[in-house]
Amino acid sequence: MLPLSAAAETGSRRNRGFAMSKITIALEAAVATVIENTPQDGAARTNRQRVYVDRAFAQILKLIAPRIRHFVRQYGLTAHWEDAEQCCAIAVHRAIEAYDPAKAQFTTFVNWQIRGELQSLRFRLMTDQRPSAKKVEATTVSLSALATSPDGEEISPEAMIEDEYALERTEAAASDYLAEGAVSELIDAYVDQLRKVGVEALRRRPRPKRAEAALRRSEGPRLRTATYGIDPAELEKLEAKLSRDREIVERRVFQTATLDDLSLETGVTKERVRQITKRAAKAIAEIAAKDPRFAVMAEYGQPGTPKRRPAPAARTAPILPDASLPHNRLASVRAVDPTTLSPVIATPAVQQVEAVQLIAAPAPSTASFH
């Protein structure tokens, strides 16, 4: 059914003698629906109004689809069909905004808007169609025609640009993403372990019977869960402590936060922060070694097995002494006639020769002593 305003407008035009086709009447009704469900003060549409507008706009595009195809072929934009359809959709929006029923029918508004948008698109895509370009006989040349592939196909300039570091940056970003996810999972596993230990300690903590009875009366009957019989206030304190420890471990172990910063922000002493991080590092290493999800991380931190160097070959000592050593070189002794020397030098020379002769003399064997 037509809205009241659209029906009234249609009836008034029929009374004035206008002959409108069924498509024109349907367009008027759909445009009236869009205008009625569009707030005038710029307020946001409600969900119901948005649904009505979407349906009416789809109906408008369906009704003028033959007209759009005709104009696209007329302006020679069949090779750019998708872009032309987008321009026609924009033209319909602008025609609805500028529509004035007192001046003309909606078909007149939308026809001129579609023509203008397609003409602008053609000038943007084919610059040689402009009057100024026709005067100088300009021709539009595609940049894709500057280079061709071995198969004879055109290569766009974007495909010709090579980034030497694209693969390296992609791999680094993927590695960082996987590392952050693994670290988060590892910290979660550590916090879960602390939670189990804390809940077990709270369960074993003795409580007065009166407090136990009051807690049961206030909570009523319930299933025996992991936290059954534990004061909710104690559980809240435990969760707050776990949240604090998680922040400390994440920022101290896996980031570059200092002890001073963590002490000021969390209200924990630097010594306590050091103890928490030391215990967490040990527990996280054990979790990574046991859990198969973190097997790669556990293997990465282990030192490699040192390779054994082959033992050097045993050197056999030769039987004969090495003649090239200084102490094994033979010394030549030359006899000097004492009469040819002066009296001052004769005595030391004789002593020197005698000393050399004594040194060169063979050592007596042990058999001679017997």
Sine and cosine of phi, psi and omega as CSV:
sin_phi,cos_phi,sin_psi,cos_psi,sin_omega,cos_omega
0.00,0.00,0.56,-0.83,0.03,-1.00
-0.98,0.21,0.56,-0.83,0.14,-0.99
-0.89,0.46,0.32,-0.95,-0.07,-1.00
-0.89,0.45,-0.66,0.75,-0.02,-1.00
-0.91,0.41,-0.67,0.74,0.00,-1.00
-0.92,0.40,-0.65,0.76,0.02,-1.00
-0.90,0.43,-0.64,0.76,0.01,-1.00
-0.92,0.40,-0.66,0.75,0.02,-1.00
-0.91,0.42,-0.65,0.76,0.01,-1.00
-0.90,0.44,-0.67,0.74,0.00,-1.00
-0.91,0.41,-0.62,0.78,0.00,-1.00
-0.92,0.40,-0.60,0.80,0.01,-1.00
-0.94,0.34,-0.60,0.80,0.07,-1.00
-0.90,0.43,-0.60,0.80,0.02,-1.00
-0.93,0.37,-0.50,0.87,0.01,-1.00
-0.99,0.16,-0.11,0.99,0.08,-1.00
0.98,-0.19,0.18,0.98,0.04,-1.00
-0.98,0.21,0.69,-0.73,0.06,-1.00
-0.97,-0.24,0.94,-0.33,-0.04,-1.00
-0.93,-0.36,0.63,-0.78,0.03,-1.00
-0.98,0.17,0.08,-1.00,0.01,-1.00
-0.91,0.40,-0.60,0.80,0.00,-1.00
-0.91,0.41,-0.66,0.75,0.01,-1.00
-0.90,0.45,-0.66,0.75,0.02,-1.00
-0.90,0.44,-0.68,0.73,0.01,-1.00
-0.91,0.42,-0.62,0.78,0.05,-1.00
-0.89,0.45,-0.68,0.73,0.03,-1.00
-0.87,0.49,-0.65,0.76,-0.01,-1.00
-0.92,0.39,-0.67,0.74,-0.01,-1.00
-0.92,0.39,-0.65,0.76,0.03,-1.00
-0.91,0.42,-0.63,0.78,0.05,-1.00
-0.88,0.47,-0.60,0.80,0.04,-1.00
-0.90,0.44,-0.67,0.75,0.01,-1.00
-0.90,0.44,-0.68,0.73,-0.04,-1.00
-0.92,0.38,-0.64,0.77,-0.02,-1.00
-0.92,0.40,-0.53,0.85,-0.04,-1.00
-0.99,-0.11,0.28,0.96,0.07,-1.00
-0.93,-0.36,0.90,-0.43,0.00,-1.00
-0.88,0.47,0.66,-0.75,-0.05,-1.00
-0.99,0.16,-0.44,0.90,-0.07,-1.00
-1.00,0.01,0.20,0.98,0.02,-1.00
0.99,0.15,0.16,0.99,0.01,-1.00
-0.95,0.30,0.32,-0.95,0.00,-1.00
-0.96,0.29,0.57,-0.82,0.04,-1.00
-0.96,0.28,0.49,-0.87,0.12,-0.99
-0.98,0.18,0.17,-0.99,0.01,-1.00
-0.88,0.47,-0.64,0.77,0.01,-1.00
-0.91,0.42,-0.70,0.72,0.03,-1.00
-0.89,0.45,-0.62,0.79,0.00,-1.00
-0.90,0.43,-0.62,0.78,0.02,-1.00
-0.91,0.41,-0.70,0.72,0.02,-1.00
-0.88,0.47,-0.67,0.74,-0.01,-1.00
-0.91,0.41,-0.67,0.74,0.01,-1.00
-0.89,0.45,-0.67,0.74,0.01,-1.00
-0.91,0.41,-0.67,0.74,-0.02,-1.00
-0.92,0.39,-0.63,0.78,0.00,-1.00
-0.92,0.39,-0.64,0.76,0.07,-1.00
-0.89,0.46,-0.60,0.80,0.05,-1.00
-0.91,0.42,-0.62,0.78,0.02,-1.00
-0.90,0.44,-0.72,0.69,0.01,-1.00
-0.89,0.45,-0.57,0.82,0.03,-1.00
-0.93,0.37,-0.60,0.80,-0.03,-1.00
-0.95,0.30,-0.59,0.81,-0.05,-1.00
-0.99,-0.17,0.21,0.98,0.02,-1.00
-0.85,0.53,-0.70,0.71,0.06,-1.00
-0.87,0.50,-0.61,0.80,0.01,-1.00
-0.91,0.41,-0.64,0.77,0.01,-1.00
-0.90,0.44,-0.70,0.72,0.01,-1.00
-0.88,0.47,-0.62,0.78,0.01,-1.00
-0.90,0.44,-0.72,0.70,-0.02,-1.00
-0.93,0.38,-0.59,0.81,0.01,-1.00
-0.89,0.45,-0.68,0.74,0.04,-1.00
-0.93,0.36,-0.60,0.80,-0.03,-1.00
-0.90,0.43,-0.60,0.80,-0.01,-1.00
-1.00,-0.01,0.12,0.99,0.08,-1.00
0.92,0.39,0.61,0.79,-0.04,-1.00
-0.93,-0.38,0.45,0.89,-0.01,-1.00
-0.91,0.41,-0.47,0.88,0.04,-1.00
-0.96,0.28,-0.24,0.97,0.01,-1.00
-0.83,-0.55,0.80,0.60,-0.15,-0.99
-0.90,0.44,-0.71,0.71,-0.05,-1.00
-0.90,0.44,-0.68,0.73,0.03,-1.00
-0.90,0.44,-0.61,0.79,0.02,-1.00
-0.91,0.41,-0.63,0.78,0.03,-1.00
-0.90,0.43,-0.64,0.77,0.04,-1.00
-0.89,0.45,-0.65,0.76,0.04,-1.00
-0.90,0.43,-0.60,0.80,0.03,-1.00
-0.92,0.39,-0.61,0.79,0.06,-1.00
-0.90,0.44,-0.64,0.77,0.07,-1.00
-0.90,0.44,-0.63,0.78,0.02,-1.00
-0.89,0.46,-0.62,0.78,0.02,-1.00
-0.90,0.44,-0.67,0.74,0.03,-1.00
-0.87,0.50,-0.72,0.70,-0.03,-1.00
-0.93,0.37,-0.56,0.83,0.04,-1.00
-0.92,0.40,-0.61,0.79,0.03,-1.00
-0.92,0.40,-0.64,0.77,0.00,-1.00
-0.92,0.40,-0.58,0.81,-0.05,-1.00
-1.00,-0.08,0.07,1.00,-0.11,-0.99
-0.93,0.36,0.74,-0.67,0.07,-1.00
-0.73,-0.68,0.96,-0.30,-0.05,-1.00
-0.88,0.48,-0.39,0.92,-0.03,-1.00
-0.96,0.28,-0.36,0.93,-0.06,-1.00
-1.00,-0.06,-0.74,0.68,-0.06,-1.00
-0.30,-0.95,0.11,-0.99,0.05,-1.00
-0.97,0.22,0.24,-0.97,-0.04,-1.00
-0.93,0.38,-0.52,0.86,0.01,-1.00
-0.87,0.50,-0.59,0.81,0.04,-1.00
-0.91,0.41,-0.70,0.71,0.01,-1.00
-0.89,0.46,-0.73,0.69,-0.10,-1.00
-0.95,0.32,-0.54,0.84,0.02,-1.00
-0.90,0.44,-0.72,0.70,-0.01,-1.00
-0.93,0.36,-0.58,0.81,0.04,-1.00
-0.92,0.40,-0.68,0.73,0.01,-1.00
-0.89,0.45,-0.68,0.73,0.02,-1.00
-0.87,0.49,-0.70,0.72,-0.01,-1.00
-0.90,0.43,-0.67,0.74,-0.01,-1.00
-0.92,0.39,-0.68,0.74,0.01,-1.00
-0.93,0.37,-0.60,0.80,0.06,-1.00
-0.90,0.44,-0.68,0.74,0.04,-1.00
-0.89,0.45,-0.65,0.76,0.03,-1.00
-0.90,0.43,-0.65,0.76,0.00,-1.00
-0.91,0.41,-0.63,0.78,0.04,-1.00
-0.91,0.41,-0.56,0.83,0.02,-1.00
-0.95,0.31,-0.59,0.81,-0.04,-1.00
-1.00,0.07,-0.61,0.79,-0.07,-1.00
-0.82,-0.57,1.00,0.03,-0.08,-1.00
-0.93,0.37,-0.33,0.95,-0.01,-1.00
-0.97,0.26,-0.08,1.00,0.03,-1.00
-1.00,0.05,-0.11,0.99,0.00,-1.00
-0.96,0.28,0.48,-0.88,0.04,-1.00
-0.85,0.52,-0.63,0.78,0.01,-1.00
-0.92,0.40,-0.55,0.84,0.02,-1.00
-0.96,0.27,-0.53,0.85,0.02,-1.00
-0.93,0.38,-0.48,0.88,-0.01,-1.00
-0.92,0.40,-0.58,0.81,-0.02,-1.00
-0.98,-0.19,0.13,0.99,0.01,-1.00
0.83,0.56,0.75,0.66,0.03,-1.00
-0.97,0.25,0.48,-0.88,-0.01,-1.00
-0.76,-0.65,0.72,-0.69,0.03,-1.00
-0.99,0.16,0.81,-0.59,0.02,-1.00
-0.88,-0.48,0.79,-0.61,0.01,-1.00
-0.97,0.24,0.66,-0.75,0.06,-1.00
-0.92,0.39,-0.40,0.92,0.02,-1.00
-0.93,0.36,-0.33,0.94,-0.02,-1.00
-0.99,0.11,-0.03,1.00,-0.02,-1.00
-0.96,0.28,-0.44,0.90,-0.02,-1.00
-0.66,-0.75,0.55,-0.84,0.01,-1.00
-0.78,-0.62,0.46,-0.89,0.03,-1.00
-0.99,0.14,0.17,-0.98,0.06,-1.00
-0.85,0.52,-0.41,0.91,0.02,-1.00
-0.99,0.11,-0.05,1.00,0.00,-1.00
1.00,-0.02,0.07,1.00,-0.01,-1.00
-1.00,0.03,0.48,-0.88,0.00,-1.00
-0.96,0.29,0.59,-0.81,0.00,-1.00
-0.92,-0.40,0.81,-0.59,0.01,-1.00
-0.96,0.29,0.42,-0.91,0.03,-1.00
-0.87,0.49,-0.53,0.85,0.01,-1.00
-0.89,0.45,-0.59,0.80,-0.01,-1.00
-0.96,0.27,-0.37,0.93,0.00,-1.00
-0.99,0.16,-0.33,0.94,-0.01,-1.00
-0.98,0.18,0.83,-0.56,-0.01,-1.00
-0.93,-0.37,0.72,-0.69,0.06,-1.00
-0.97,-0.25,0.92,-0.39,-0.08,-1.00
-0.92,0.38,-0.48,0.88,-0.09,-1.00
-0.97,-0.24,0.19,0.98,-0.03,-1.00
-0.90,0.43,-0.73,0.68,-0.01,-1.00
-0.90,0.44,-0.65,0.76,0.00,-1.00
-0.90,0.43,-0.69,0.72,0.01,-1.00
-0.92,0.38,-0.61,0.79,0.03,-1.00
-0.89,0.45,-0.72,0.70,0.02,-1.00
-0.90,0.43,-0.61,0.79,0.02,-1.00
-0.92,0.40,-0.67,0.75,0.02,-1.00
-0.91,0.41,-0.66,0.75,0.04,-1.00
-0.90,0.43,-0.64,0.77,0.03,-1.00
-0.90,0.44,-0.68,0.73,0.03,-1.00
-0.89,0.45,-0.64,0.77,0.00,-1.00
-0.90,0.43,-0.71,0.70,0.01,-1.00
-0.92,0.40,-0.60,0.80,0.01,-1.00
-0.92,0.40,-0.67,0.74,0.03,-1.00
-0.89,0.46,-0.66,0.75,0.04,-1.00
-0.90,0.43,-0.65,0.76,0.02,-1.00
-0.92,0.40,-0.64,0.77,0.03,-1.00
-0.90,0.43,-0.66,0.75,0.02,-1.00
-0.90,0.45,-0.69,0.72,0.03,-1.00
-0.90,0.43,-0.61,0.79,-0.01,-1.00
-0.92,0.39,-0.66,0.75,0.04,-1.00
-0.92,0.39,-0.62,0.79,0.05,-1.00
-0.88,0.48,-0.67,0.74,0.03,-1.00
-0.89,0.45,-0.64,0.77,0.03,-1.00
-0.92,0.40,-0.67,0.75,0.02,-1.00
-0.91,0.41,-0.63,0.78,0.06,-1.00
-0.88,0.48,-0.63,0.78,0.04,-1.00
-0.90,0.43,-0.68,0.73,0.05,-1.00
-0.90,0.43,-0.59,0.81,0.00,-1.00
-0.90,0.43,-0.68,0.73,0.02,-1.00
-0.88,0.47,-0.68,0.73,0.01,-1.00
-0.91,0.42,-0.66,0.75,-0.01,-1.00
-0.92,0.39,-0.66,0.75,0.02,-1.00
-0.91,0.42,-0.64,0.77,0.02,-1.00
-0.91,0.42,-0.61,0.79,0.04,-1.00
-0.92,0.38,-0.61,0.79,0.05,-1.00
-0.93,0.36,-0.55,0.83,0.01,-1.00
-0.93,0.37,-0.58,0.82,-0.01,-1.00
-0.99,0.15,-0.21,0.98,-0.03,-1.00
-0.94,0.34,0.79,-0.61,0.00,-1.00
-0.94,0.33,0.61,-0.79,0.03,-1.00
-0.76,-0.65,0.48,-0.88,0.04,-1.00
-0.89,0.46,0.52,-0.85,-0.02,-1.00
-0.92,0.40,-0.56,0.83,0.02,-1.00
-0.90,0.44,-0.70,0.72,0.02,-1.00
-0.90,0.44,-0.60,0.80,0.03,-1.00
-0.90,0.43,-0.69,0.72,-0.01,-1.00
-0.92,0.38,-0.65,0.76,0.03,-1.00
-0.90,0.44,-0.62,0.79,0.02,-1.00
-0.91,0.41,-0.65,0.76,0.01,-1.00
-0.93,0.38,-0.61,0.79,0.02,-1.00
-0.93,0.38,-0.61,0.79,-0.03,-1.00
-0.95,0.31,-0.62,0.79,-0.04,-1.00
-1.00,0.05,-0.44,0.90,-0.02,-1.00
0.98,0.20,-0.09,-1.00,-0.01,-1.00
-0.94,0.33,0.65,-0.76,0.02,-1.00
-0.46,-0.89,0.21,-0.98,0.00,-1.00
-0.96,0.28,0.42,-0.91,0.02,-1.00
-0.99,0.14,1.00,-0.02,0.03,-1.00
-1.00,0.00,-0.11,-0.99,-0.01,-1.00
-0.92,0.40,-0.43,0.90,-0.01,-1.00
-0.96,-0.27,0.41,0.91,-0.03,-1.00
-0.93,0.38,0.73,-0.68,0.05,-1.00
0.99,0.15,0.18,0.98,-0.01,-1.00
-0.95,-0.32,0.67,-0.74,-0.01,-1.00
-0.90,0.44,0.79,-0.61,0.02,-1.00
-0.85,0.52,-0.52,0.86,0.04,-1.00
-0.90,0.44,-0.62,0.79,0.05,-1.00
-0.92,0.40,-0.60,0.80,0.04,-1.00
-0.91,0.41,-0.62,0.78,0.04,-1.00
-0.90,0.44,-0.64,0.77,0.04,-1.00
-0.90,0.44,-0.64,0.77,0.02,-1.00
-0.90,0.45,-0.69,0.72,0.00,-1.00
-0.91,0.42,-0.61,0.79,0.05,-1.00
-0.90,0.44,-0.65,0.76,0.03,-1.00
-0.91,0.41,-0.65,0.76,0.02,-1.00
-0.91,0.41,-0.63,0.78,0.04,-1.00
-0.90,0.45,-0.65,0.76,0.04,-1.00
-0.91,0.41,-0.71,0.71,0.00,-1.00
-0.90,0.43,-0.59,0.81,0.02,-1.00
-0.89,0.46,-0.70,0.71,0.01,-1.00
-0.89,0.47,-0.66,0.75,0.00,-1.00
-0.90,0.43,-0.71,0.70,-0.02,-1.00
-0.91,0.41,-0.68,0.73,-0.04,-1.00
-0.91,0.42,-0.64,0.77,-0.07,-1.00
-1.00,0.09,-0.46,0.89,-0.05,-1.00
-1.00,-0.01,-0.69,0.73,-0.08,-1.00
-0.99,0.15,-0.69,0.72,-0.12,-0.99
-0.96,-0.26,-0.06,1.00,0.05,-1.00
-0.78,-0.63,-0.26,-0.97,-0.12,-0.99
-0.92,-0.39,0.46,0.89,0.01,-1.00
-0.95,0.32,0.60,-0.80,0.00,-1.00
-1.00,-0.05,0.22,-0.97,0.02,-1.00
-0.91,0.42,-0.61,0.80,0.00,-1.00
-0.90,0.43,-0.70,0.72,0.00,-1.00
-0.89,0.45,-0.72,0.69,0.00,-1.00
-0.91,0.41,-0.59,0.81,0.01,-1.00
-0.92,0.40,-0.63,0.78,0.00,-1.00
-0.96,0.29,-0.60,0.80,-0.09,-1.00
-0.99,0.14,-0.56,0.83,-0.05,-1.00
-0.99,-0.16,-0.21,0.98,-0.02,-1.00
0.97,0.24,0.29,0.96,0.02,-1.00
-0.96,-0.27,0.58,-0.81,-0.01,-1.00
-0.92,0.40,0.38,-0.92,-0.01,-1.00
-0.90,0.44,-0.59,0.81,0.03,-1.00
-0.91,0.41,-0.64,0.77,0.02,-1.00
-0.92,0.38,-0.62,0.78,0.06,-1.00
-0.88,0.47,-0.66,0.75,0.02,-1.00
-0.89,0.45,-0.66,0.75,0.02,-1.00
-0.91,0.42,-0.66,0.75,-0.01,-1.00
-0.89,0.45,-0.71,0.70,-0.02,-1.00
-0.93,0.37,-0.60,0.80,0.02,-1.00
-0.91,0.42,-0.72,0.70,0.03,-1.00
-0.91,0.41,-0.63,0.78,-0.01,-1.00
-0.92,0.40,-0.66,0.75,0.01,-1.00
-0.88,0.48,-0.64,0.77,0.02,-1.00
-0.93,0.37,-0.71,0.71,-0.01,-1.00
-0.92,0.40,-0.63,0.77,0.00,-1.00
-0.91,0.42,-0.61,0.79,0.05,-1.00
-0.89,0.45,-0.63,0.77,0.04,-1.00
-0.92,0.39,-0.65,0.76,0.03,-1.00
-0.89,0.45,-0.68,0.73,0.01,-1.00
-0.90,0.43,-0.53,0.85,0.00,-1.00
-0.97,0.24,-0.49,0.87,-0.06,-1.00
-1.00,-0.03,-0.63,0.78,-0.07,-1.00
-0.98,0.20,0.81,-0.59,0.00,-1.00
-0.91,0.41,-0.33,0.94,0.02,-1.00
-0.91,0.42,-0.47,0.89,-0.05,-1.00
-0.93,-0.36,0.47,0.88,-0.03,-1.00
-0.90,0.43,-0.60,0.80,0.00,-1.00
-0.91,0.42,-0.66,0.75,0.01,-1.00
-0.92,0.40,-0.61,0.79,0.00,-1.00
-0.93,0.37,-0.64,0.77,0.01,-1.00
-0.94,0.33,-0.49,0.87,-0.04,-1.00
-0.92,0.40,-0.56,0.83,-0.06,-1.00
-1.00,0.07,-0.18,0.98,-0.02,-1.00
-0.98,0.18,0.67,-0.74,0.05,-1.00
-0.94,0.33,0.56,-0.83,0.00,-1.00
-0.94,0.33,0.43,-0.90,0.02,-1.00
-0.95,0.31,0.85,-0.53,-0.02,-1.00
-0.92,0.40,0.66,-0.75,0.01,-1.00
-0.98,0.20,0.69,-0.72,0.01,-1.00
-0.98,0.20,0.75,-0.66,0.06,-1.00
-0.99,0.13,0.62,-0.78,0.00,-1.00
-0.90,0.43,0.63,-0.77,-0.01,-1.00
-0.92,0.40,0.70,-0.72,0.02,-1.00
-0.90,0.44,0.56,-0.83,-0.01,-1.00
-0.92,0.39,0.64,-0.76,-0.01,-1.00
-0.92,0.39,0.75,-0.66,0.00,-1.00
-1.00,0.02,0.76,-0.64,0.03,-1.00
-1.00,-0.04,0.80,-0.60,-0.01,-1.00
-0.96,0.27,0.75,-0.67,0.03,-1.00
-0.93,0.36,0.44,-0.90,0.00,-1.00
-0.95,0.30,-0.71,0.70,-0.04,-1.00
-0.99,0.12,0.54,-0.84,0.05,-1.00
-0.94,0.34,0.40,-0.92,0.00,-1.00
-0.98,0.20,0.87,-0.49,-0.07,-1.00
-0.97,0.26,-0.25,0.97,-0.04,-1.00
-0.99,0.12,-0.23,0.97,0.03,-1.00
-0.93,0.36,0.52,-0.86,-0.08,-1.00
-0.88,0.47,-0.62,0.79,-0.08,-1.00
-0.98,0.22,-0.16,0.99,0.02,-1.00
-0.98,-0.20,-0.02,1.00,0.03,-1.00
-0.96,0.29,0.65,-0.76,0.00,-1.00
-0.97,0.25,0.69,-0.72,0.04,-1.00
-0.99,-0.13,0.73,-0.68,0.02,-1.00
-1.00,0.00,0.73,-0.68,-0.01,-1.00
-0.90,-0.43,0.77,-0.64,-0.02,-1.00
-0.86,-0.50,0.74,-0.67,-0.01,-1.00
-0.98,0.19,0.65,-0.76,-0.02,-1.00
-0.86,-0.52,0.72,-0.70,0.01,-1.00
-0.98,0.22,0.86,-0.51,-0.03,-1.00
-0.91,0.41,-0.41,0.91,-0.06,-1.00
-0.95,0.30,-0.39,0.92,-0.02,-1.00
-0.99,0.14,-0.18,0.98,-0.03,-1.00
-0.99,-0.13,0.35,-0.94,0.05,-1.00
-0.95,0.31,0.38,-0.93,-0.02,-1.00
-0.88,0.48,-0.48,0.88,-0.05,-1.00
-0.96,0.28,-0.56,0.83,-0.09,-1.00
-1.00,-0.08,-0.24,0.97,-0.12,-0.99
-0.91,0.41,-0.71,0.70,-0.10,-0.99
-0.89,0.46,-0.74,0.68,0.03,-1.00
-0.89,0.45,-0.56,0.83,-0.02,-1.00
-0.91,0.41,-0.67,0.74,0.02,-1.00
-0.89,0.45,-0.67,0.74,0.01,-1.00
-0.89,0.45,-0.63,0.78,-0.01,-1.00
-0.92,0.40,-0.67,0.74,0.01,-1.00
-0.90,0.43,-0.67,0.74,0.03,-1.00
-0.89,0.46,-0.62,0.78,0.01,-1.00
-0.91,0.41,-0.64,0.77,0.02,-1.00
-0.91,0.41,-0.62,0.78,0.03,-1.00
-0.91,0.41,-0.61,0.80,0.04,-1.00
-0.91,0.41,-0.61,0.80,-0.01,-1.00
-0.94,0.34,-0.64,0.77,-0.03,-1.00
-0.97,0.24,-0.21,0.98,-0.01,-1.00
-0.93,0.37,0.61,-0.79,0.00,-1.00
-0.94,0.34,0.55,-0.84,0.01,-1.00
-0.95,0.30,0.63,-0.78,0.00,-1.00
-0.92,0.38,0.61,-0.79,0.02,-1.00
-0.98,0.20,0.28,-0.96,-0.02,-1.00
-0.95,0.33,-0.35,0.94,-0.02,-1.00
-0.95,0.33,-0.43,0.90,-0.03,-1.00
-0.95,0.30,-0.39,0.92,0.02,-1.00
-0.96,0.27,-0.34,0.94,-0.01,-1.00
-1.00,0.01,0.00,0.00,0.00,0.00
